[in-house]
């Protein structure tokens, strides 16, 4: 569960993308890109899968290693591990209320999960 993904940030001027790095031995990296100029900024240089924006677009949640959910500022900060699932995490999407996260999980059979109120208070306030 992973691979390229992207989300338009609420400012309408930037897109957050997980992009395949063509360097030998590299995986996906997290970048933001200006929709006006095309200028990119690398936020997380490795191991990024599916992503979604939270906290009114100020933060991004992304999947690492197919089973870990991480948080990072859309401006760039030290990523923080938020949660881990042995069954895997894919296609995370945050509800506009900021309190509900939907994602796909499962090893032999996929299920849709909905979590609520699990994020730290500083993300949802």
C-alpha positions as CSV (number, residue, x, y, z in Angstrom):
1,X,0.0,0.0,0.0
2,X,1.8,3.1,-1.2
3,X,3.0,4.7,-4.3
4,X,2.4,8.1,-5.9
5,X,-0.3,10.3,-4.4
6,X,-1.1,14.0,-4.2
7,X,-3.4,16.5,-2.7
8,X,-4.3,20.2,-3.4
9,X,-3.6,22.2,-0.3
10,X,-6.4,24.5,0.9
11,X,-4.5,27.7,-0.1
12,X,-5.3,26.6,-3.7
13,X,-1.7,27.7,-4.6
14,X,0.2,24.5,-3.8
15,X,0.0,20.8,-4.3
16,X,1.6,18.2,-2.0
17,X,2.9,15.2,-4.0
18,X,4.7,11.9,-3.3
19,X,7.1,11.7,-6.2
20,X,9.3,8.8,-7.3
21,X,13.0,9.8,-6.9
22,X,14.9,8.4,-9.9
23,X,18.2,8.2,-7.9
24,X,19.4,4.6,-7.5
25,X,18.0,2.9,-4.4
26,X,15.6,5.8,-3.7
27,X,11.9,5.6,-3.2
28,X,9.2,8.2,-3.0
29,X,9.8,11.7,-1.6
30,X,7.3,14.3,-0.4
31,X,7.3,17.6,-2.2
32,X,5.1,20.7,-2.4
33,X,4.7,22.4,-5.7
34,X,3.4,25.9,-6.6
35,X,0.6,25.6,-9.1
36,X,1.5,29.1,-10.4
37,X,5.3,28.8,-10.9
38,X,6.0,25.0,-10.8
39,X,8.6,25.6,-8.1
40,X,9.1,22.5,-5.8
41,X,10.2,22.1,-2.3
42,X,11.2,18.7,-0.8
43,X,9.5,18.2,2.6
44,X,10.5,14.6,3.3
45,X,13.3,13.1,1.2
46,X,12.4,9.4,1.5
47,X,9.9,6.6,2.2
48,X,6.7,8.5,1.5
49,X,3.5,6.8,0.3
50,X,-0.1,8.0,0.2
51,X,-0.8,11.3,1.8
52,X,-3.6,13.7,2.9
53,X,-3.7,17.2,4.3
54,X,-4.9,18.0,7.9
55,X,-5.1,21.0,10.2
56,X,-6.5,23.2,7.4
57,X,-3.6,22.2,5.1
58,X,-0.9,23.3,7.6
59,X,0.1,19.6,8.1
60,X,0.4,16.5,6.0
61,X,-0.2,12.9,7.0
62,X,1.6,10.3,5.0
63,X,2.2,6.5,5.0
64,X,5.6,5.0,5.4
65,X,6.5,1.4,4.9
66,X,2.9,0.6,4.1
67,X,1.9,0.5,7.8
68,X,3.0,3.7,9.5
69,X,1.2,7.0,9.6
70,X,3.4,10.0,9.9
71,X,2.8,13.8,10.2
72,X,4.9,16.7,8.9
73,X,4.3,20.4,8.5
74,X,3.4,21.4,4.9
75,X,6.2,24.0,5.3
76,X,8.7,21.3,6.3
77,X,9.6,20.1,9.8
78,X,10.8,16.9,11.5
79,X,8.3,14.1,10.6
80,X,6.6,12.6,13.6
81,X,5.2,9.0,13.7
82,X,1.5,9.2,14.6
83,X,0.3,5.6,14.5
84,X,1.1,2.1,13.1
85,X,-1.1,-0.8,11.9
86,X,0.2,-4.3,11.3
87,X,-2.6,-4.8,8.8
88,X,-1.3,-1.9,6.6
89,X,-2.5,1.6,5.8
90,X,-3.4,2.9,2.4
91,X,-5.2,5.8,0.7
92,X,-5.7,8.0,3.9
93,X,-8.2,10.8,3.5
94,X,-9.1,13.3,6.2
95,X,-12.7,14.5,6.5
96,X,-13.0,18.3,6.3
97,X,-14.0,18.3,10.0
98,X,-10.5,17.3,10.8
99,X,-11.6,14.6,13.3
100,X,-12.2,11.6,11.0
101,X,-9.6,9.7,8.9
102,X,-10.7,7.1,6.4
103,X,-8.2,4.6,5.1
104,X,-7.9,1.1,3.5
105,X,-6.3,-1.7,5.6
106,X,-5.8,-5.4,5.3
107,X,-3.4,-8.1,4.2
108,X,-5.4,-10.8,2.4
109,X,-8.6,-8.7,2.1
110,X,-8.9,-4.9,2.1
111,X,-11.3,-3.2,4.5
112,X,-12.3,0.5,4.7
113,X,-11.6,1.9,8.2
114,X,-12.8,5.2,9.8
115,X,-10.9,6.5,12.8
116,X,-12.1,9.5,14.8
117,X,-10.5,11.7,17.4
118,X,-7.1,9.9,17.4
119,X,-4.9,12.8,16.3
120,X,-3.2,15.1,18.8
121,X,-5.3,18.1,19.8
122,X,-2.9,20.6,18.1
123,X,-3.8,19.1,14.7
124,X,-7.6,19.4,15.0
125,X,-7.9,22.7,16.9
